[in-house]
Amino acid sequence: MKNIERKCKIMVAQSNDKGRREELLLKMIIAAGMAKLPSTARQIVSKSILDVDLDTCFFVAVHDFNFSRSHLITQKLIRMAIQGVPVFISAKHIPNQVLQFCEVYY
């Protein structure tokens, strides 16, 4: 990944392997210019979406997000991405309804 343009989409690292998802997520954050080193990128990634205050944050970076768990949070993330807030997520599965709002990295 050279440079990632900040598109108005949720950027998703998708893989069945948890380690691979984390590696892709860190590379995406570095490529977007949010961090310089993987150790720095790891510090800004939240373990759960519940750890992020979605009303006041400037960006979202979350490990292992489940799109099917909360439709309200998913809709909020889509709205934030459309408004230009960088949203980085790692997920095992992306539902078809959400896929059109995502830029997927494998």
LUMTI-540885 format. One record per residue (C-alpha): residue number from 1; residue in one letter; x, y, z. Coordinates in pm, whole numbers. Last residue first. Example, Ala and Ser with C-alpha at 12.3 -4.5 7.8 and 13.67 -1.06 7.14 Angstrom:
% LUMTI-540885
<rec><k>2</k><r>S</r><px>1367</px><py>-106</py><pz>714</pz></rec>
<rec><k>1</k><r>A</r><px>1230</px><py>-450</py><pz>780</pz></rec>
***
This chain:
% LUMTI-540885
<rec><k>106</k><r>Y</r><px>-760</px><py>-790</py><pz>157</pz></rec>
<rec><k>105</k><r>Y</r><px>-851</px><py>-422</py><pz>154</pz></rec>
<rec><k>104</k><r>V</r><px>-1217</px><py>-321</py><pz>117</pz></rec>
<rec><k>103</k><r>E</r><px>-1340</px><py>33</py><pz>43</pz></rec>
<rec><k>102</k><r>C</r><px>-1682</px><py>32</py><pz>201</pz></rec>
<rec><k>101</k><r>F</r><px>-2014</px><py>214</py><pz>147</pz></rec>
<rec><k>100</k><r>Q</r><px>-2133</px><py>-26</py><pz>-126</pz></rec>
<rec><k>99</k><r>L</r><px>-2050</px><py>-321</py><pz>101</pz></rec>
<rec><k>98</k><r>V</r><px>-2291</px><py>-215</py><pz>377</pz></rec>
<rec><k>97</k><r>Q</r><px>-2604</px><py>-391</py><pz>250</pz></rec>
<rec><k>96</k><r>N</r><px>-2395</px><py>-690</py><pz>134</pz></rec>
<rec><k>95</k><r>P</r><px>-2278</px><py>-760</py><pz>489</pz></rec>
<rec><k>94</k><r>I</r><px>-1902</px><py>-737</py><pz>552</pz></rec>
<rec><k>93</k><r>H</r><px>-1730</px><py>-1026</py><pz>729</pz></rec>
<rec><k>92</k><r>K</r><px>-1414</px><py>-1071</py><pz>938</pz></rec>
<rec><k>91</k><r>A</r><px>-1377</px><py>-703</py><pz>1009</pz></rec>
<rec><k>90</k><r>S</r><px>-1103</px><py>-446</py><pz>1059</pz></rec>
<rec><k>89</k><r>I</r><px>-1221</px><py>-86</py><pz>1056</pz></rec>
<rec><k>88</k><r>F</r><px>-1071</px><py>249</py><pz>954</pz></rec>
<rec><k>87</k><r>V</r><px>-1307</px><py>549</py><pz>934</pz></rec>
<rec><k>86</k><r>P</r><px>-1166</px><py>887</py><pz>823</pz></rec>
<rec><k>85</k><r>V</r><px>-1433</px><py>1159</py><pz>875</pz></rec>
<rec><k>84</k><r>G</r><px>-1534</px><py>1296</py><pz>534</pz></rec>
<rec><k>83</k><r>Q</r><px>-1911</px><py>1347</py><pz>575</pz></rec>
<rec><k>82</k><r>I</r><px>-1973</px><py>1020</py><pz>388</pz></rec>
<rec><k>81</k><r>A</r><px>-1746</px><py>839</py><pz>634</pz></rec>
<rec><k>80</k><r>M</r><px>-1935</px><py>984</py><pz>931</pz></rec>
<rec><k>79</k><r>R</r><px>-2272</px><py>881</py><pz>785</pz></rec>
<rec><k>78</k><r>I</r><px>-2147</px><py>527</py><pz>722</pz></rec>
<rec><k>77</k><r>L</r><px>-2010</px><py>509</py><pz>1076</pz></rec>
<rec><k>76</k><r>K</r><px>-2344</px><py>629</py><pz>1220</pz></rec>
<rec><k>75</k><r>Q</r><px>-2532</px><py>371</py><pz>1012</pz></rec>
<rec><k>74</k><r>T</r><px>-2305</px><py>94</py><pz>1145</pz></rec>
<rec><k>73</k><r>I</r><px>-2354</px><py>221</py><pz>1501</pz></rec>
<rec><k>72</k><r>L</r><px>-2731</px><py>208</py><pz>1456</pz></rec>
<rec><k>71</k><r>H</r><px>-2718</px><py>-136</py><pz>1292</pz></rec>
<rec><k>70</k><r>S</r><px>-2543</px><py>-288</py><pz>1590</pz></rec>
<rec><k>69</k><r>R</r><px>-2414</px><py>-645</py><pz>1587</pz></rec>
<rec><k>68</k><r>S</r><px>-2424</px><py>-709</py><pz>1213</pz></rec>
<rec><k>67</k><r>F</r><px>-2129</px><py>-486</py><pz>1125</pz></rec>
<rec><k>66</k><r>N</r><px>-1901</px><py>-666</py><pz>1372</pz></rec>
<rec><k>65</k><r>F</r><px>-1584</px><py>-461</py><pz>1423</pz></rec>
<rec><k>64</k><r>D</r><px>-1264</px><py>-652</py><pz>1489</pz></rec>
<rec><k>63</k><r>H</r><px>-1016</px><py>-372</py><pz>1561</pz></rec>
<rec><k>62</k><r>V</r><px>-1124</px><py>-7</py><pz>1547</pz></rec>
<rec><k>61</k><r>A</r><px>-989</px><py>318</py><pz>1399</pz></rec>
<rec><k>60</k><r>V</r><px>-1230</px><py>613</py><pz>1390</pz></rec>
<rec><k>59</k><r>F</r><px>-1132</px><py>971</py><pz>1309</pz></rec>
<rec><k>58</k><r>F</r><px>-1193</px><py>1326</py><pz>1438</pz></rec>
<rec><k>57</k><r>C</r><px>-1400</px><py>1206</py><pz>1735</pz></rec>
<rec><k>56</k><r>T</r><px>-1671</px><py>1411</py><pz>1908</pz></rec>
<rec><k>55</k><r>D</r><px>-2001</px><py>1230</py><pz>1847</pz></rec>
<rec><k>54</k><r>L</r><px>-1850</px><py>886</py><pz>1783</pz></rec>
<rec><k>53</k><r>D</r><px>-1694</px><py>867</py><pz>2129</pz></rec>
<rec><k>52</k><r>V</r><px>-1477</px><py>559</py><pz>2072</pz></rec>
<rec><k>51</k><r>D</r><px>-1433</px><py>288</py><pz>2337</pz></rec>
<rec><k>50</k><r>L</r><px>-1768</px><py>131</py><pz>2235</pz></rec>
<rec><k>49</k><r>I</r><px>-1623</px><py>60</py><pz>1891</pz></rec>
<rec><k>48</k><r>S</r><px>-1391</px><py>-185</py><pz>2060</pz></rec>
<rec><k>47</k><r>K</r><px>-1015</px><py>-243</py><pz>2077</pz></rec>
<rec><k>46</k><r>S</r><px>-932</px><py>112</py><pz>1970</pz></rec>
<rec><k>45</k><r>V</r><px>-650</px><py>187</py><pz>1724</pz></rec>
<rec><k>44</k><r>I</r><px>-445</px><py>499</py><pz>1803</pz></rec>
<rec><k>43</k><r>Q</r><px>-165</px><py>314</py><pz>1981</pz></rec>
<rec><k>42</k><r>R</r><px>-127</px><py>50</py><pz>1707</pz></rec>
<rec><k>41</k><r>A</r><px>-63</px><py>326</py><pz>1451</pz></rec>
<rec><k>40</k><r>T</r><px>228</px><py>453</py><pz>1659</pz></rec>
<rec><k>39</k><r>S</r><px>380</px><py>105</py><pz>1681</pz></rec>
<rec><k>38</k><r>P</r><px>321</px><py>53</py><pz>1308</pz></rec>
<rec><k>37</k><r>L</r><px>524</px><py>368</py><pz>1235</pz></rec>
<rec><k>36</k><r>K</r><px>443</px><py>700</py><pz>1063</pz></rec>
<rec><k>35</k><r>A</r><px>81</px><py>752</py><pz>1166</pz></rec>
<rec><k>34</k><r>M</r><px>-240</px><py>910</py><pz>1027</pz></rec>
<rec><k>33</k><r>G</r><px>-83</px><py>950</py><pz>683</pz></rec>
<rec><k>32</k><r>A</r><px>-340</px><py>740</py><pz>497</pz></rec>
<rec><k>31</k><r>A</r><px>-72</px><py>482</py><pz>416</pz></rec>
<rec><k>30</k><r>I</r><px>12</px><py>449</py><pz>788</pz></rec>
<rec><k>29</k><r>I</r><px>-352</px><py>392</py><pz>883</pz></rec>
<rec><k>28</k><r>M</r><px>-398</px><py>141</py><pz>601</pz></rec>
<rec><k>27</k><r>K</r><px>-81</px><py>-45</py><pz>700</pz></rec>
<rec><k>26</k><r>L</r><px>-202</px><py>-69</py><pz>1062</pz></rec>
<rec><k>25</k><r>L</r><px>-539</px><py>-208</py><pz>948</pz></rec>
<rec><k>24</k><r>L</r><px>-373</px><py>-460</py><pz>715</pz></rec>
<rec><k>23</k><r>E</r><px>-151</px><py>-592</py><pz>996</pz></rec>
<rec><k>22</k><r>E</r><px>-445</px><py>-613</py><pz>1235</pz></rec>
<rec><k>21</k><r>R</r><px>-655</px><py>-803</py><pz>982</pz></rec>
<rec><k>20</k><r>R</r><px>-362</px><py>-1040</py><pz>911</pz></rec>
<rec><k>19</k><r>G</r><px>-328</px><py>-1114</py><pz>1281</pz></rec>
<rec><k>18</k><r>K</r><px>-700</px><py>-1187</py><pz>1314</pz></rec>
<rec><k>17</k><r>D</r><px>-702</px><py>-1432</py><pz>1022</pz></rec>
<rec><k>16</k><r>N</r><px>-1035</px><py>-1449</py><pz>836</pz></rec>
<rec><k>15</k><r>S</r><px>-949</px><py>-1133</py><pz>647</pz></rec>
<rec><k>14</k><r>Q</r><px>-1102</px><py>-792</py><pz>575</pz></rec>
<rec><k>13</k><r>A</r><px>-934</px><py>-458</py><pz>642</pz></rec>
<rec><k>12</k><r>V</r><px>-1215</px><py>-208</py><pz>590</pz></rec>
<rec><k>11</k><r>M</r><px>-1196</px><py>157</py><pz>484</pz></rec>
<rec><k>10</k><r>I</r><px>-1540</px><py>312</py><pz>537</pz></rec>
<rec><k>9</k><r>K</r><px>-1609</px><py>537</py><pz>242</pz></rec>
<rec><k>8</k><r>C</r><px>-1585</px><py>905</py><pz>153</pz></rec>
<rec><k>7</k><r>K</r><px>-1242</px><py>855</py><pz>8</pz></rec>
<rec><k>6</k><r>R</r><px>-923</px><py>946</py><pz>187</pz></rec>
<rec><k>5</k><r>E</r><px>-671</px><py>857</py><pz>-76</pz></rec>
<rec><k>4</k><r>I</r><px>-442</px><py>578</py><pz>35</pz></rec>
<rec><k>3</k><r>N</r><px>-74</px><py>605</py><pz>-42</pz></rec>
<rec><k>2</k><r>K</r><px>162</px><py>319</py><pz>-113</pz></rec>
<rec><k>1</k><r>M</r><px>0</px><py>0</py><pz>0</pz></rec>
***
